[in-house]
């Protein structure tokens, strides 16, 4: 009898564990072989990475102590909320937007493409930041863009001369998008370590300039400076902070622009503002926040303060209204940002996705109103 029980137990365990082991092996194989997870740096990049004073113990480090997870008294939030969101979590209908008109994209113009992607044109060159035109995760669920009246795809864009990348998270570095841009874009500016990813996706090494914090390079009379951000990086399970992250200062003869990428609030914004400001316009992370990760993303009120620290003439909130990446309502970032900007007398611009504008005619329509469910926030 005992032998039968043991035999039955072993058989049951085998039938139970086999699918789990197959699933684990499949996931491991997928993460090892699929190109979306990128690649490790070559010898040249490794030499440069090892010389960075921000790199030690096998990882890059922030300028200030930064715990990726912090204590939070906010309501619990789980993956089920992505499948069954509350009424005000996502827009109730497709977002209003502008149909992209390439004839309007001229020197001195800016065009928001959603999240952290925008076009700017200066010196007859079109610069594109953090191009993401697909999902925000490599998984088959979650991270899909919100429905929009006039979706923007890569084929709708004008000729892009330069792509600037802030870090390697999926909602800022799109494998499929980079593959599509690999041959047509003239130059890519990336933080240390990111070069390996985009080389794996078809970008030739001579078209990539890889930089450390406060390093600058000039390309066709435009100066590109990578500046610190308070964040982290990683595309897999074991590569957290193995590549650098940062914001960018983009300076030409007639434009001085700041782009934050993702960042928590820190005093370095003042240093950047003193060293490189004032900025004509600052594109600042204002979305995907929660008290549980309060050191690596800013609350909207902190984003407004960052624009003041940076000495920005115009504050442009980015990182919201394209993906569902945080517990807050989809429009909570802009509601709070407008309220705080008004309180602090900060000039804020709020264009529609796809809308091209100049600094002397800033869009300020509150187009997000009427696109939420019944539950309100404490900031309405």
Buried (B, 14 or more C-beta within 10 A) or exposed (E): EEEEEEEEEEEEEEEEEEEEEEEEEEEEEEBEEEEBBBEEBEEEBBEBBEEBEBBEEEBBBBBEEBEBEBEBEEEEBEEEBBEEBEEBBBBEEEBBBBEBEBEBBEBBBBBBBBBBBBBBBBBEBBBBBBBBBBBBBBEEEBBBBBEBBBBBEBEBBBEBBBBBBBBBBBBBBBBBBBBBBBEEBBBBBBBBBBBBBBBBBEBEEEBBBBBBBBBEBEBEEBBBBBBBBBBBBBBEEEBBBBBBBBBBBBBBEEBBBBBBBBBBBBEBBBBBBEEBBEBBBBBBBBBBBBEBBBBBBBBBBBBBBBBBBBBBBBBBBBBBBBBBBBBBBBBBBBBBBBBBBEEBEBBBBBBBBBBBBEBEEBBEEEBBEEBBBEEEEEEE
